[in-house]
Amino acid sequence: METATELVNDQNPKKYRESSFRDFLNFLSNNDVGPQGKTYKDTLKLKNN
């Protein structure tokens, strides 16, 4: 899953990297996802945004 190319331009840059359901499941099995843990959404955020 990724951002539709029609929605990305110089004024609206891509803010999240692409991912898959497999990536999500890997995150769940390898990370603390409790209230104090990081979220999957945080791992997708691009550094320059």
N, C-alpha and C positions, 0 to 999 in steps of 0.2 A: 504494500500500500504506500502511495506517495502523493504528494501534492499535484494536482492537475496543472500541467504546463501552462494552460490558458490563464491561470490565476497568478503566475509568477512573472514579475518584471522588475525593472530598476526601482520603482517606487514601492513595490510589494515583494521583497526578496523572500526566498524560501527560508522558513524558520525551523523546520524539523527535517531530519533525514528520513529516508524511506525505511520501512520495517515490514516484518511479516508476522504471521501468527506464531510461527516457530521461534522467531526472535523473542516474542512476548513470553512464550512458555519457558524459554531458556532463562529469561530474566527472573521469572517467578521461582524457578528451581534453584537459582544461584544467588539470590539476594534476600535481605531482610525487608519484607514489604509491610511491616507493621506501621503504626502511626508515626514512629520516629525514623523509619527507613526512607530511602529515596523512592521516587515513583518512576514507573516506566516512561511516562511522558518526559520527565527530566532527562532521561538518558537519550532521548531522541532530539532534544534541542540542540541546534547548531551553535557553536561557540561564538560566532560573530554576531549573534542576535541577542 
